[in-house]
Amino acid sequence: MKIFTTRGVIASGQALEAGSVYDVSEKDASTLIAMGKAREATTEDEAAPACPPTPPPVAETPKPKAKKVKSILEEVNGAE
């Protein structure tokens, strides 16, 4: 039976990637469908690309600069 995996799963000892169509046994197919990790494949699923589209890049936020710390000797010498 052909299934479309909605999550990464393992069936019959084989790792199946999410978003792909696989031909598995009826037993494995019914188990994965009941668990909500796969659904029966359609012709649209078979024509879909193997990997999902990548999200747009996120702009990195600048890291805050570290504050300069006075050493203990500077504080002791400055207190005299």
PyMOL CGO cylinders between C-alpha atoms (Angstrom):
from pymol import cmd
from pymol.cgo import CYLINDER

trace = [
    CYLINDER, 0.00, 0.00, 0.00, 1.34, 3.45, -0.83, 0.3, 1, 1, 1, 1, 1, 1,
    CYLINDER, 1.34, 3.45, -0.83, 1.40, 5.96, 2.01, 0.3, 1, 1, 1, 1, 1, 1,
    CYLINDER, 1.40, 5.96, 2.01, 2.45, 9.59, 2.38, 0.3, 1, 1, 1, 1, 1, 1,
    CYLINDER, 2.45, 9.59, 2.38, 4.43, 10.10, 5.59, 0.3, 1, 1, 1, 1, 1, 1,
    CYLINDER, 4.43, 10.10, 5.59, 3.63, 13.24, 7.56, 0.3, 1, 1, 1, 1, 1, 1,
    CYLINDER, 3.63, 13.24, 7.56, 6.47, 12.63, 10.04, 0.3, 1, 1, 1, 1, 1, 1,
    CYLINDER, 6.47, 12.63, 10.04, 9.76, 10.75, 10.04, 0.3, 1, 1, 1, 1, 1, 1,
    CYLINDER, 9.76, 10.75, 10.04, 8.97, 7.15, 10.99, 0.3, 1, 1, 1, 1, 1, 1,
    CYLINDER, 8.97, 7.15, 10.99, 10.38, 3.64, 10.89, 0.3, 1, 1, 1, 1, 1, 1,
    CYLINDER, 10.38, 3.64, 10.89, 8.50, 0.82, 9.16, 0.3, 1, 1, 1, 1, 1, 1,
    CYLINDER, 8.50, 0.82, 9.16, 9.82, -2.73, 8.75, 0.3, 1, 1, 1, 1, 1, 1,
    CYLINDER, 9.82, -2.73, 8.75, 13.23, -1.62, 10.00, 0.3, 1, 1, 1, 1, 1, 1,
    CYLINDER, 13.23, -1.62, 10.00, 13.56, 1.15, 7.38, 0.3, 1, 1, 1, 1, 1, 1,
    CYLINDER, 13.56, 1.15, 7.38, 13.68, 4.86, 8.18, 0.3, 1, 1, 1, 1, 1, 1,
    CYLINDER, 13.68, 4.86, 8.18, 11.08, 6.81, 6.20, 0.3, 1, 1, 1, 1, 1, 1,
    CYLINDER, 11.08, 6.81, 6.20, 11.45, 10.58, 5.79, 0.3, 1, 1, 1, 1, 1, 1,
    CYLINDER, 11.45, 10.58, 5.79, 8.55, 12.95, 6.34, 0.3, 1, 1, 1, 1, 1, 1,
    CYLINDER, 8.55, 12.95, 6.34, 6.86, 14.29, 3.22, 0.3, 1, 1, 1, 1, 1, 1,
    CYLINDER, 6.86, 14.29, 3.22, 7.60, 11.31, 0.96, 0.3, 1, 1, 1, 1, 1, 1,
    CYLINDER, 7.60, 11.31, 0.96, 5.59, 8.49, -0.60, 0.3, 1, 1, 1, 1, 1, 1,
    CYLINDER, 5.59, 8.49, -0.60, 6.52, 4.89, 0.25, 0.3, 1, 1, 1, 1, 1, 1,
    CYLINDER, 6.52, 4.89, 0.25, 5.14, 1.48, -0.63, 0.3, 1, 1, 1, 1, 1, 1,
    CYLINDER, 5.14, 1.48, -0.63, 4.80, -0.48, 2.63, 0.3, 1, 1, 1, 1, 1, 1,
    CYLINDER, 4.80, -0.48, 2.63, 2.89, -3.53, 3.81, 0.3, 1, 1, 1, 1, 1, 1,
    CYLINDER, 2.89, -3.53, 3.81, -0.80, -3.25, 4.65, 0.3, 1, 1, 1, 1, 1, 1,
    CYLINDER, -0.80, -3.25, 4.65, -0.04, -3.88, 8.32, 0.3, 1, 1, 1, 1, 1, 1,
    CYLINDER, -0.04, -3.88, 8.32, 2.58, -1.10, 8.53, 0.3, 1, 1, 1, 1, 1, 1,
    CYLINDER, 2.58, -1.10, 8.53, 0.36, 1.26, 6.57, 0.3, 1, 1, 1, 1, 1, 1,
    CYLINDER, 0.36, 1.26, 6.57, -2.65, 0.75, 8.83, 0.3, 1, 1, 1, 1, 1, 1,
    CYLINDER, -2.65, 0.75, 8.83, -0.48, 1.15, 11.95, 0.3, 1, 1, 1, 1, 1, 1,
    CYLINDER, -0.48, 1.15, 11.95, 1.11, 4.41, 10.76, 0.3, 1, 1, 1, 1, 1, 1,
    CYLINDER, 1.11, 4.41, 10.76, -2.23, 5.82, 9.58, 0.3, 1, 1, 1, 1, 1, 1,
    CYLINDER, -2.23, 5.82, 9.58, -3.85, 4.95, 12.94, 0.3, 1, 1, 1, 1, 1, 1,
    CYLINDER, -3.85, 4.95, 12.94, -0.97, 6.70, 14.74, 0.3, 1, 1, 1, 1, 1, 1,
    CYLINDER, -0.97, 6.70, 14.74, -1.49, 9.82, 12.61, 0.3, 1, 1, 1, 1, 1, 1,
    CYLINDER, -1.49, 9.82, 12.61, 2.03, 9.69, 11.17, 0.3, 1, 1, 1, 1, 1, 1,
    CYLINDER, 2.03, 9.69, 11.17, 0.97, 8.85, 7.62, 0.3, 1, 1, 1, 1, 1, 1,
    CYLINDER, 0.97, 8.85, 7.62, -2.00, 8.89, 5.29, 0.3, 1, 1, 1, 1, 1, 1,
    CYLINDER, -2.00, 8.89, 5.29, -2.94, 7.04, 2.16, 0.3, 1, 1, 1, 1, 1, 1,
    CYLINDER, -2.94, 7.04, 2.16, -1.01, 8.44, -0.80, 0.3, 1, 1, 1, 1, 1, 1,
    CYLINDER, -1.01, 8.44, -0.80, -2.77, 10.25, -3.65, 0.3, 1, 1, 1, 1, 1, 1,
    CYLINDER, -2.77, 10.25, -3.65, -1.53, 11.02, -7.15, 0.3, 1, 1, 1, 1, 1, 1,
    CYLINDER, -1.53, 11.02, -7.15, -0.78, 14.59, -6.02, 0.3, 1, 1, 1, 1, 1, 1,
    CYLINDER, -0.78, 14.59, -6.02, 1.53, 13.24, -3.28, 0.3, 1, 1, 1, 1, 1, 1,
    CYLINDER, 1.53, 13.24, -3.28, 3.52, 11.21, -5.79, 0.3, 1, 1, 1, 1, 1, 1,
    CYLINDER, 3.52, 11.21, -5.79, 4.14, 14.29, -7.95, 0.3, 1, 1, 1, 1, 1, 1,
    CYLINDER, 4.14, 14.29, -7.95, 5.19, 16.43, -4.97, 0.3, 1, 1, 1, 1, 1, 1,
    CYLINDER, 5.19, 16.43, -4.97, 8.89, 17.10, -4.37, 0.3, 1, 1, 1, 1, 1, 1,
    CYLINDER, 8.89, 17.10, -4.37, 10.67, 14.79, -1.93, 0.3, 1, 1, 1, 1, 1, 1,
    CYLINDER, 10.67, 14.79, -1.93, 11.75, 17.57, 0.43, 0.3, 1, 1, 1, 1, 1, 1,
    CYLINDER, 11.75, 17.57, 0.43, 9.55, 20.39, 1.74, 0.3, 1, 1, 1, 1, 1, 1,
    CYLINDER, 9.55, 20.39, 1.74, 10.31, 23.97, 0.69, 0.3, 1, 1, 1, 1, 1, 1,
    CYLINDER, 10.31, 23.97, 0.69, 12.79, 25.81, 2.86, 0.3, 1, 1, 1, 1, 1, 1,
    CYLINDER, 12.79, 25.81, 2.86, 11.54, 28.76, 4.92, 0.3, 1, 1, 1, 1, 1, 1,
    CYLINDER, 11.54, 28.76, 4.92, 12.86, 32.25, 4.12, 0.3, 1, 1, 1, 1, 1, 1,
    CYLINDER, 12.86, 32.25, 4.12, 16.10, 33.18, 5.89, 0.3, 1, 1, 1, 1, 1, 1,
    CYLINDER, 16.10, 33.18, 5.89, 15.77, 34.99, 9.19, 0.3, 1, 1, 1, 1, 1, 1,
    CYLINDER, 15.77, 34.99, 9.19, 17.87, 38.09, 9.77, 0.3, 1, 1, 1, 1, 1, 1,
    CYLINDER, 17.87, 38.09, 9.77, 20.35, 37.56, 12.58, 0.3, 1, 1, 1, 1, 1, 1,
    CYLINDER, 20.35, 37.56, 12.58, 20.14, 39.90, 15.53, 0.3, 1, 1, 1, 1, 1, 1,
    CYLINDER, 20.14, 39.90, 15.53, 23.45, 41.35, 16.70, 0.3, 1, 1, 1, 1, 1, 1,
    CYLINDER, 23.45, 41.35, 16.70, 24.80, 39.92, 19.92, 0.3, 1, 1, 1, 1, 1, 1,
    CYLINDER, 24.80, 39.92, 19.92, 25.04, 42.34, 22.85, 0.3, 1, 1, 1, 1, 1, 1,
    CYLINDER, 25.04, 42.34, 22.85, 28.54, 43.51, 23.61, 0.3, 1, 1, 1, 1, 1, 1,
    CYLINDER, 28.54, 43.51, 23.61, 30.11, 42.40, 26.86, 0.3, 1, 1, 1, 1, 1, 1,
    CYLINDER, 30.11, 42.40, 26.86, 30.65, 45.07, 29.50, 0.3, 1, 1, 1, 1, 1, 1,
    CYLINDER, 30.65, 45.07, 29.50, 34.18, 45.82, 30.61, 0.3, 1, 1, 1, 1, 1, 1,
    CYLINDER, 34.18, 45.82, 30.61, 34.73, 44.56, 34.14, 0.3, 1, 1, 1, 1, 1, 1,
    CYLINDER, 34.73, 44.56, 34.14, 37.09, 46.30, 36.54, 0.3, 1, 1, 1, 1, 1, 1,
    CYLINDER, 37.09, 46.30, 36.54, 39.65, 44.02, 38.06, 0.3, 1, 1, 1, 1, 1, 1,
    CYLINDER, 39.65, 44.02, 38.06, 39.79, 43.64, 41.83, 0.3, 1, 1, 1, 1, 1, 1,
    CYLINDER, 39.79, 43.64, 41.83, 43.23, 45.32, 41.96, 0.3, 1, 1, 1, 1, 1, 1,
    CYLINDER, 43.23, 45.32, 41.96, 41.91, 48.46, 40.22, 0.3, 1, 1, 1, 1, 1, 1,
    CYLINDER, 41.91, 48.46, 40.22, 39.12, 48.73, 42.76, 0.3, 1, 1, 1, 1, 1, 1,
    CYLINDER, 39.12, 48.73, 42.76, 41.48, 48.24, 45.73, 0.3, 1, 1, 1, 1, 1, 1,
    CYLINDER, 41.48, 48.24, 45.73, 44.14, 50.66, 44.45, 0.3, 1, 1, 1, 1, 1, 1,
    CYLINDER, 44.14, 50.66, 44.45, 41.52, 53.24, 43.51, 0.3, 1, 1, 1, 1, 1, 1,
    CYLINDER, 41.52, 53.24, 43.51, 39.99, 53.14, 47.01, 0.3, 1, 1, 1, 1, 1, 1,
    CYLINDER, 39.99, 53.14, 47.01, 43.20, 54.23, 48.76, 0.3, 1, 1, 1, 1, 1, 1,
]
cmd.load_cgo(trace, "trace")
